Amino acid sequence: MTVGKKAAATDRKPKNTFFAARAFVLALIAFFLPLNLGAQKSAGSAQRLFDQGAAFQDEREWWKASEKYMEALKANPSFADAWFRLAQCDCQMDNPEAALERLQNAKKYAPGRVDVLNLEGLALITLGRLDEAQKIFEDIQKKYPNDIDSRFGLAELNLFKGRVSGAESLYADALKRNPQNAKALLSLALISAELGKASQAERFAGLAIQAHADNPQSHYVASYLDFRKGDMESAEKRCLAAIQVAPEYREAYELLALIYFRQGRYAEVLDLADWALSRDRNKGESWYIKGLSELMLNKPEGAIKTWRLGLEAVPEDEVMRAAFELLVRENVDLEDGRRKDWAKYHVQKAADYSKKYAGAQMRFEYQAALRLDPTNYQARSAFSRLLRAQGFSENFLAQLKFMQENEALQEALERRKSEGRPLSDDESKAALVRLSDTVEGYESLLENTLASKWNVNPFYLDKSRWTLGLYYMPAQEPLAHPDLARVACEHLSLLFRGLLGTNVLAVPKAASSYGEAYADARQNGYDYFVLASARENERDIRISAEMNCARSGILAQKFEVFKTGNNRYAAALLSLRQGILDSLPVRAVLLERSGNDVLVDIGRTEGMVKGAKFAVVRKGGLKTADSGRGQR
């Protein structure tokens, strides 16, 4: 279990930039849950089953352990230790709701047990019920001031609330009371690393290994710290040491896969991913890194197959889906029938968003569906209705004409027929007539628009005002989705397409430094360049970006997007896109003049409102500002 995964449903978020280490520190909870408590004696088969479950739990075989504990409870429903151990396994399998139910039974048969109360507090943290968890830990501290586990619980609460110094103090205090406490040492190592205290982090990790050489988590954290500082050779050795101590330590195998990936040892990554998937087919990170490694080995069809299977197992993995669809866009023909099936996911999500009247999210999903399957009638017709509802009549008409010219409706009718859901001949003819009549009606309605009066077709105007280059910096810490920043930048570039006024280009290669991005942007004549980085854990995603003037290299705007909960990747991209759009000054080109009237190539689509005023500047007289955003 990684404590805090489901806490994403809350509105709480860290108050500072402390991010990656929080997830690792919270993950230590599960590993250090007490496993050798001296179970209460229960005669006969219940005790034997309990002992078998404990053996499986020691080997981190949570499902098998749970099965044995449940069998023990059938034999003896009042077996408190079995209820407690079952709750531990639920926590490890990221099911805190079930854990809380088990703990209620444990409290019923063994009231007042501190270990039960501490685990209850940790499960509540996972669910985001922080105030309840805090009360439990504080009550324990009042009664048992020297209880270290409740101090750890309060420290984890501080981490979740972004109070790093408070957490550090609690861990340090626990270390004073027990200088060899593994959880305190490793937690302080991770916090120190995140705060930039590299030597202190290494010292704590070294002490943990000295005191607990037989503890795989000590070697694992040391490997993680080596990864952060770029020492892949040492990271590999320490990760292998963790596996040697605990051969079934899955998290260590996942870290080893990331180490090999960073080293370019993609064939070995494939072996590790297959090993992990043989034990858990629903591990999205394993599917993702396997597909990414196949892509790096120049096997795009293999990556497409892997990610397709991965998305069938873990459909909610947004980053894997984004990477998959970027690959499909470049490697699968538009006529390929698989695209229609892949587009269904986004059509359904858009329909779900329509029930919540979430216009921006609906548009995101419909456009994603249409990138996969441009002639998808269901998606395009729904998208066109959304445009009409938002008042974009010309865009609405353009969508209808596309459907008409590409026979999207006819194709949809044929598809219904092949699926055994045909419309009658009269219904089919009526649908085609309605489409034709709607096109004619809107053409007539738009005859008196400004474009018609001035004999200008707005769809053929070049409205590119600003050209931006998107660059990304690779993450230093191990992420569940390597290349997250690249995927985000390429996806963000697609989201800008169709937005008038911007030409946003994603640079496919990572920038080694600000200077490299600046030189490339200046050489290519961009107006601005955006240097982005991304971080994530199981609950959150953070995208940081700096928009700089490509002419002077001076910072124009900084963006820090933090999203949590479901659909956080899409929400983060939409937020960043809007931030960039809002930061770009409004520009227009004067097209025609008739007396005191002028026609400019800007309108409601670009956010214009009645009463807006413009300053007229000679052609070629505008440049991006030397500092800040804007022009001079």
ABEGO torsion letter per residue (X at the ends): XBBGAAAAABABBBABABAAAAAAAAAAAAAABBABAGBBBBBEAAAAAAAAAAAAAAAGBAAAAAAAAAAAAAABAABAAAAAAAAAAAAAAGBAAAAAAAAAAAAAABBGBAAAAAAAAAAAAAAGBAAAAAAAAAAAAAABAABAAAAAAAAAAAAAAGBAAAAAAAAAAAAAABAABAAAAAAAAAAAAAAGBAAAAAAAAAAAAAABAABAAAAAAAAAAAAAAGBAAAAAAAAAAAAAABAABAAAAAAAAAAAAAAGBAAAAAAAAAAAAAABAABAAAAAAAAAAAAAAGBAAAAAAAAAAAAAABAABAAAAAAAAAAAAAABBAABAAAAAAAAAAAAAAAAAAAAGBAAAAAAAAAAAAAABAABAAAAAAAAAAAAAAGBAAAAAAAAAAAAAAGAAAAAAAAAAAAGBBBBAAAAAAAAAAAAAAAAAAAAAAAABAAAAAGBBAAABBABABBBBBBBBBBABBBABBGAAAAAAAAAAAAABGBBGBBBBBBABBBABAAAAAAAAAAAGBABBBBBBBBBBAABBBBBBBBBBAAAGBBABBBBBBBBEBGAAAAAAAAAAAAAAAABBBBBBBABBBEABBBBBBBAAAGBBBGBBBBBBBBGABBBBABEBEBX
